[in-house]
Amino acid sequence: MQPEPKQGARRQLYTPAQRARRDATKWTLVQGILAPLQFLVFALSLVLVLRFLWTGEGYTAATASILLKTALLYVIMVTGAIWEKVVFGQYLFAPAFFWEDVVSFGVIALHSFYLYGLISGALSPAAQMGVALAAYAAYVLNAAQFLWKLRLARLDAEAAGAPSVMKGAAA
């Protein structure tokens, strides 16, 4: 158990044992590789989606990029759940990452709705791209959450004199 923080003090993100497990697991490296890769795919895809919406051209390229972004999202969510199990002892909703996981599920829901619209034909190409943009907005929020936690982990590590490795961006 973590000791209760002093009045006005912030609770440490990791206990020493959790920090040791985080630093020892290969899943930290996996997250550290997947998160920036997913961000690069997101950035390229965003450009392609906006190009399609502005010009009506490039639907196939935009769709392929959204599918790749969605696949990476699913992979990072599964590997992130494994990471949480190793570090915190539960697959999802560990207290330290509860809200990040909640928002991640919203991101996944929006990406999955995009897939539904694409596969079923229930959404026009423009509506598909609109859903993708909503999913991307949620992803940016989720990435910001994880970047904030990365910063907190680094501050905690500096205070404890420990390494500052941290779970990568989810969603």
C-alpha positions as CSV (number, residue, x, y, z in Angstrom):
1,M,0.0,0.0,0.0
2,Q,1.1,3.5,-0.7
3,P,1.2,5.8,2.4
4,E,-1.4,8.4,2.4
5,P,-0.1,11.7,1.0
6,K,0.3,14.7,3.3
7,Q,-2.4,17.4,3.1
8,G,-2.1,19.1,-0.3
9,A,0.5,16.6,-1.5
10,R,0.0,14.4,-4.5
11,R,0.0,10.6,-4.2
12,Q,2.9,8.9,-6.0
13,L,1.9,7.3,-9.3
14,Y,3.8,4.1,-8.5
15,T,4.9,2.3,-5.3
16,P,8.5,1.3,-5.3
17,A,7.5,-2.3,-6.1
18,Q,5.3,-1.2,-9.0
19,R,8.1,1.0,-10.3
20,A,10.4,-2.0,-10.2
21,R,7.9,-4.1,-12.1
22,R,7.3,-1.4,-14.6
23,D,11.0,-1.0,-15.3
24,A,11.6,-4.8,-15.5
25,T,8.8,-5.7,-17.9
26,K,9.2,-5.9,-21.6
27,W,5.7,-4.4,-21.9
28,T,7.0,-1.0,-20.9
29,L,9.3,-1.0,-24.0
30,V,6.4,-2.4,-26.2
31,Q,4.2,0.5,-25.0
32,G,7.1,3.0,-25.6
33,I,7.4,1.8,-29.2
34,L,3.7,1.5,-30.0
35,A,2.6,4.9,-28.6
36,P,4.8,7.1,-30.9
37,L,4.1,4.8,-33.8
38,Q,0.4,5.2,-33.3
39,F,0.9,8.9,-33.0
40,L,2.7,9.1,-36.4
41,V,0.0,7.0,-38.0
42,F,-2.6,9.3,-36.5
43,A,-0.9,12.4,-37.8
44,L,-0.6,11.1,-41.3
45,S,-4.2,9.8,-41.2
46,L,-5.5,13.1,-39.9
47,V,-4.0,14.8,-43.0
48,L,-5.5,12.2,-45.3
49,V,-8.9,12.5,-43.7
50,L,-8.9,16.3,-43.8
51,R,-7.7,16.2,-47.5
52,F,-10.7,13.9,-48.3
53,L,-13.1,16.1,-46.5
54,W,-11.8,19.3,-48.2
55,T,-11.3,17.9,-51.7
56,G,-13.3,14.8,-52.0
57,E,-10.2,13.0,-53.1
58,G,-8.2,10.2,-51.5
59,Y,-10.9,8.2,-49.9
60,T,-9.0,4.9,-50.2
61,A,-5.8,6.4,-48.7
62,A,-7.8,8.0,-45.8
63,T,-9.6,4.7,-45.2
64,A,-6.5,2.6,-45.2
65,S,-4.8,5.0,-42.8
66,I,-7.8,4.9,-40.4
67,L,-7.8,1.1,-40.5
68,L,-4.1,1.1,-39.7
69,K,-4.6,3.6,-36.8
70,T,-7.5,1.4,-35.5
71,A,-5.4,-1.8,-35.7
72,L,-2.6,0.0,-33.7
73,L,-5.2,1.2,-31.2
74,Y,-6.4,-2.3,-30.6
75,V,-2.9,-3.7,-30.3
76,I,-1.8,-0.9,-27.9
77,M,-4.9,-1.4,-25.8
78,V,-4.3,-5.2,-25.4
79,T,-0.6,-4.7,-24.7
80,G,-1.4,-1.9,-22.3
81,A,-3.8,-4.1,-20.4
82,I,-1.1,-6.7,-20.1
83,W,1.3,-4.0,-18.9
84,E,-1.2,-2.9,-16.2
85,K,-1.6,-6.5,-15.1
86,V,2.2,-6.9,-14.7
87,V,2.6,-3.6,-12.9
88,F,-0.6,-3.2,-10.9
89,G,-2.0,-6.7,-10.7
90,Q,-5.1,-6.0,-12.8
91,Y,-5.7,-5.8,-16.5
92,L,-7.6,-2.5,-16.6
93,F,-8.8,0.3,-14.4
94,A,-5.9,0.2,-12.0
95,P,-6.4,3.3,-9.8
96,A,-3.3,5.1,-11.2
97,F,-4.7,4.8,-14.8
98,F,-8.4,4.6,-14.2
99,W,-9.5,7.7,-16.1
100,E,-7.0,7.0,-18.9
101,D,-8.6,3.6,-19.4
102,V,-12.1,5.1,-19.3
103,V,-11.2,7.5,-22.1
104,S,-9.4,4.7,-23.9
105,F,-12.7,2.8,-24.1
106,G,-14.4,5.8,-25.5
107,V,-11.6,6.1,-28.2
108,I,-12.1,2.3,-29.0
109,A,-15.9,2.7,-29.2
110,L,-15.5,5.5,-31.7
111,H,-13.0,3.6,-33.8
112,S,-15.2,0.6,-33.6
113,F,-18.2,2.6,-34.7
114,Y,-16.2,3.8,-37.7
115,L,-15.5,0.2,-38.6
116,Y,-19.2,-0.6,-38.3
117,G,-20.0,2.3,-40.6
118,L,-17.4,1.2,-43.1
119,I,-18.2,-2.5,-43.2
120,S,-22.0,-2.2,-43.1
121,G,-22.2,0.7,-45.4
122,A,-24.4,2.4,-42.8
123,L,-22.4,5.6,-43.0
124,S,-21.5,7.7,-46.1
125,P,-17.8,8.3,-46.8
126,A,-18.1,11.8,-45.4
127,A,-19.9,10.5,-42.2
128,Q,-17.2,7.9,-41.8
129,M,-14.6,10.6,-41.9
130,G,-16.6,12.6,-39.4
131,V,-16.6,9.6,-37.0
132,A,-12.9,9.2,-37.6
133,L,-12.3,12.8,-36.7
134,A,-14.4,12.4,-33.5
135,A,-12.3,9.3,-32.7
136,Y,-9.1,11.3,-33.3
137,A,-10.3,14.1,-31.0
138,A,-10.9,11.6,-28.3
139,Y,-7.5,10.0,-29.0
140,V,-5.8,13.4,-28.6
141,L,-7.4,13.8,-25.2
142,N,-6.3,10.3,-24.2
143,A,-2.8,10.9,-25.4
144,A,-2.7,14.1,-23.4
145,Q,-3.7,12.1,-20.3
146,F,-0.9,9.6,-20.8
147,L,1.6,12.4,-21.5
148,W,0.5,14.0,-18.2
149,K,1.0,10.7,-16.4
150,L,4.5,10.3,-18.0
151,R,5.4,13.8,-16.6
152,L,4.1,12.8,-13.2
153,A,6.1,9.6,-13.3
154,R,9.2,11.5,-14.2
155,L,8.6,13.9,-11.3
156,D,8.1,11.0,-8.9
157,A,11.2,9.3,-10.2
158,E,13.3,12.5,-9.7
159,A,11.9,12.8,-6.2
160,A,12.7,9.2,-5.5
161,G,16.0,9.2,-7.3
162,A,14.7,6.3,-9.6
163,P,14.5,5.8,-13.4
164,S,11.6,7.5,-15.1
165,V,10.3,4.9,-17.6
166,M,6.5,5.0,-17.9
167,K,3.6,3.4,-19.8
168,G,3.2,4.8,-23.3
169,A,0.1,6.6,-24.6
170,A,-2.9,4.4,-25.0
171,A,-5.6,4.9,-27.3
